[in-house]
């Protein structure tokens, strides 16, 4: 089989770092070693400690090269920062006062953020001919609304519409927090401490159900798809009109 390129949503945290390591070494059945890895790091405008993910990526590259018996065959990897703050605002922050009552007053800020991330990732993958996008979502973290089956199913459908296959290769494997730590330690990689930026909303309480999450996605994914179409065809005016500012 011809090797393909792979994109990974990369926060710098343990799960996404482990997905990067497994794909670089080719030690997971759903992550055959690609010819190139694109680590897509999203900027939502609401985070701090900006150097953490880049530092963790640089260190991981150096360590993996020492662990491989054929370091010259490690796939090329680059970390790309994509700004999705304007999309995040349009999907939730600009209009949360009118959006929350539609979904029983539930806080869906992290869902809006993740839809924005995937939207930017799909555009990147289409424009750069990267056929597969992987995430480090894990079942043990399904208390996060963006790591629930309903989110994964619907966001994968959006990706598929544009010819991109979104996969969740460690969702079941990483059902205990010790497993990704074991994977990282096996590669000699840092397994504790946060390598991700610290987001203002990362510990925000939500009691949203899968029904409410699904209802929001049913409303917003068509808009995200419309936005992607306009962006891919260079229709900047129409793309901007999909998510007008709150005022």
C-alpha positions in Angstrom: 0.0 0.0 0.0 1.3 3.5 -0.9 2.0 5.6 2.1 -0.2 8.6 2.6 0.1 11.8 4.6 -1.7 12.1 7.9 -2.9 15.1 9.9 -3.3 15.0 13.7 -5.2 17.5 15.9 -2.3 18.3 18.2 -2.8 20.0 21.6 0.5 18.9 23.0 -1.3 16.9 25.7 -0.6 13.3 26.5 -3.3 11.8 24.1 -2.4 13.7 21.0 1.3 13.3 21.7 0.8 9.6 22.0 -1.1 9.5 18.7 1.9 11.4 17.1 4.4 8.9 18.5 2.4 5.8 17.4 1.9 7.1 13.9 5.6 8.2 13.6 6.8 4.7 14.6 3.9 2.9 12.9 2.9 0.8 15.9 -0.9 1.0 15.8 -3.2 -0.8 13.4 -5.2 2.3 12.5 -2.1 4.4 12.2 0.2 2.9 9.6 3.4 5.0 9.3 2.6 7.9 7.0 5.0 9.6 4.6 4.4 12.9 6.4 2.6 14.0 9.5 0.9 17.4 9.9 0.4 18.3 13.5 -2.4 20.9 13.4 -2.4 23.1 16.5 -5.4 25.3 16.8 -5.4 28.9 18.2 -8.7 29.9 19.6 -7.7 33.2 21.1 -8.5 32.1 24.6 -5.4 30.3 25.7 -2.1 31.0 27.4 1.4 29.3 27.8 1.8 29.4 24.1 5.2 27.8 24.0 4.2 24.5 25.6 3.0 22.6 22.5 5.9 23.6 20.3 8.4 22.7 23.0 6.8 19.3 23.5 6.8 18.6 19.7 10.4 19.6 19.3 11.5 17.4 22.2 9.3 14.5 21.0 11.0 14.6 17.5 14.4 14.5 19.0 13.6 11.5 21.3 11.8 9.5 18.7 14.8 9.8 16.4 16.9 8.1 19.1 14.3 5.4 19.7 13.9 4.3 16.1 16.2 1.6 14.7 16.0 3.5 11.3 15.7 7.2 12.2 16.2 8.1 8.6 12.9 6.4 7.8 10.9 8.4 10.4 8.2 10.3 8.5 8.7 14.0 8.1 6.6 16.0 10.6 5.7 19.6 11.0 3.6 21.5 13.5 1.3 24.0 11.9 -0.6 26.6 13.9 -4.1 27.5 12.5 -6.1 30.4 13.9 -9.7 29.5 14.3 -10.7 32.3 16.7 -13.0 34.1 14.4 -14.9 30.8 13.7 -15.1 30.0 17.4 -16.6 33.4 18.0 -19.2 32.9 15.2 -20.1 29.4 16.3 -20.7 30.3 19.9 -19.2 33.4 21.6 -20.8 36.1 19.5 -24.4 34.7 20.0 -24.4 32.5 23.1 -27.2 34.6 24.6 -29.6 33.6 21.8 -28.1 30.1 21.3 -28.2 28.8 24.9 -32.1 28.9 25.1 -32.3 26.7 22.0 -30.4 24.0 23.8 -32.1 24.1 27.2 -29.7 26.7 28.5 -26.7 24.4 28.3 -23.1 25.6 28.0 -21.8 24.4 24.6 -18.7 26.6 24.4 -16.3 23.7 24.0 -18.4 22.2 21.3 -18.4 25.4 19.3 -14.6 25.5 19.7 -14.1 21.9 18.5 -16.4 22.5 15.5 -14.2 25.4 14.6 -11.1 23.3 15.0 -12.4 20.6 12.7 -13.6 23.1 10.2 -10.2 24.6 9.9 -8.6 21.1 9.8 -10.8 20.0 7.0 -9.9 23.1 4.9 -6.2 22.5 5.6 -6.5 18.8 4.7 -8.3 19.5 1.4 -5.9 22.2 0.4 -2.8 20.2 1.2 -4.1 16.8 -0.1 -4.0 15.1 3.3 -6.6 12.3 3.2 -6.8 11.4 6.9 -7.3 13.4 10.0 -6.7 11.7 13.4 -7.6 12.9 16.9 -6.6 11.8 20.4 -10.2 11.7 21.7 -10.6 9.0 24.4 -13.6 7.4 26.0 -12.4 8.1 29.5 -12.9 11.8 28.7 -16.4 11.5 27.4 -17.5 14.0 30.1 -16.1 16.5 27.6 -19.0 17.1 25.2 -16.7 17.1 22.2 -15.5 13.6 23.0 -18.9 11.9 22.9 -20.0 9.5 20.2 -22.6 11.9 18.8 -19.9 14.6 18.2 -17.5 12.1 16.6 -20.2 10.7 14.3 -21.4 14.0 13.1 -18.0 15.6 12.7 -16.7 12.6 10.8 -19.7 13.0 8.5 -18.8 16.6 7.8 -15.2 15.5 7.0 -16.4 12.7 4.7 -18.5 15.2 2.7 -15.2 16.8 1.7 -13.3 13.6 1.1 -11.4 13.6 4.4 -11.5 10.6 6.7 -11.5 11.6 10.3 -10.5 8.8 12.7 -10.5 8.3 16.4 -7.8 5.6 16.7 -7.3 5.5 20.5 -10.9 6.2 21.7 -11.2 2.7 23.1 -7.5 2.0 23.7 -7.0 5.0 26.0 -10.0 4.3 28.3 -7.7 4.6 31.3 -5.3 7.5 31.8 -2.4 5.1 32.6 -2.5 3.7 29.1 -1.3 6.8 27.2 1.2 7.4 29.9 2.5 3.9 29.4 2.7 4.4 25.7 4.7 7.7 26.1 7.0 6.2 28.7 7.7 3.3 26.4 8.9 5.7 23.8 10.9 7.7 26.4 8.5 10.7 25.9 7.2 13.0 28.6 4.1 11.5 30.1 3.1 13.9 32.9 2.6 17.6 33.1 0.6 19.6 30.6 2.2 20.1 27.2 -0.9 21.8 25.9 -1.9 25.5 26.1 -4.2 26.3 29.0 -7.6 27.4 27.6 -9.8 29.8 29.5 -12.7 27.4 29.0 -11.0 24.1 29.5 -12.6 23.3 32.9 -16.0 24.9 32.2 -18.9 22.9 33.6 -21.6 21.7 31.3 -24.5 19.3 31.9 -25.3 19.0 28.2 -26.8 15.7 27.1 -26.0 14.0 23.8 -29.5 15.1 22.6 -28.6 18.8 23.2 -25.1 18.3 21.7 -26.6 16.6 18.7 -29.2 19.4 18.2 -26.5 22.1 18.3 -24.4 20.1 15.8 -27.4 19.6 13.5 -27.8 23.4 13.4 -24.1 24.3 13.1 -22.5 21.6 10.9 -24.5 22.7 7.8 -23.2 26.2 8.4 -19.7 24.9 8.8 -20.0 23.0 5.6 -21.2 26.1 3.8 -18.3 28.0 5.2 -15.8 25.3 4.0 -17.3 25.4 0.5 -16.9 29.2 0.3 -13.4 29.1 1.6 -12.2 26.4 -0.7 -13.6 28.3 -3.7 -12.2 31.7 -2.6 -15.5 33.3 -1.9 -14.3 35.3 1.0 -17.3 37.6 1.2 -19.8 34.7 1.3 -17.6 32.9 3.9 -17.6 35.9 6.2 -21.4 36.1 5.9 -21.9 32.6 7.3 -21.0 33.6 10.8 -21.7 37.3 11.1 -20.5 39.0 14.3 -22.9 39.5 17.2 -22.9 43.2 16.8 
